[in-house]
Amino acid sequence: MPADNPMSAAKVELGRHLFHDVRLSANGAMSCATCHDQARAFTDGQAVSRGVAGEAGTRSAMSLANVAYLPVLTWQNPQLTSLEVQALIPLFGEHPVEMGLAGREQQLFAMFKADPTYRRLFAQAFPAEAGQGEGGPYALSTLTKALASFQRSLMSFDSPYDRYRYGGQKDAISAAAKRGEELFFGEKLECYHCHGGFNFTDNLKHARTPFPEIGFHNTGLYNEDGRGAYPKASPGIVEFTGEPRDAGRFRTPSLRNVAVTAPYMHDGSIATLHEVLRTHYARAGRAVHAGLAANPLRSEFIAGFEISEAEIADVVAFLESLTDERFLRDPAHQNPWRNDARPTASTHPASIRPVP
């Protein structure tokens, strides 16, 4: 937790309402939960996400499970390290437009003031700010702090694998999943080099880490710098570092709940876990599988391997054992407006709706 945003139940509850509220978009058509659906481990099942105007982005929505432990928050921007700052991008960003609220801040605050649920929740979450004059607690800082607090509450640690590995329940996963675990953590596949630790990623920060661990890698998904054989890809973090060697490098995602987060990779270009293993990693990169030259910037760990269909099935069984069903259904994360008069486009304040 950042020092200026300690967690509280009141902030989390406000953040939950904000996260699921379609009124936080320009036309009342989407909320944060549109691209981060709880049943899909807070992803959206799309190759790339689309904004309120239908404009397609270039990235697959990342899971928010255990996002509190991540030192960097997006596929390619190593500078986005704060959930409070990151929240501003989908809300107010213009390239691409996601929720489309740029220039509508005052209308948004007016909506909060006019809504009795929000008046109560903001006062409970930010009591000090509530007594600070006409503006009260309604500000971008309180909005993003509440959203960040809700996201930090999204903890997923109750998968069958957790119960097997850490809870001592030897029958919590299948024999196939146990064989898949051996393959996953073995030198033949070497998955664990990038997908290790309790969060199955090499990106990690918590109270006892002396410094953040950060991993961006070029997996050889494309044969050149991400623009070559597959035009819908993009050049990775080179856009931010300016270093040619960073072309095609993307942040390692967590594999928790990975079985429900298809399609895969930064651009959603691989449909199934079987394909990820067979047509990508086993072939030392999908470009090689397609008969193209290997990406010269490909990670040294993407060397390819021989694997049978039975072994793939075992690895997939292991990955499926990382699914936390309780997390996917936890009422604490669900849409709170279902129990109220949920805001819809028809009840969306005219002052926030776009002009026809």
Beta strands, then each sheet from edge to edge (+ up, - down):
strand 1: 216-217
strand 2: 250-251
sheet 1: 1+ 2-
end
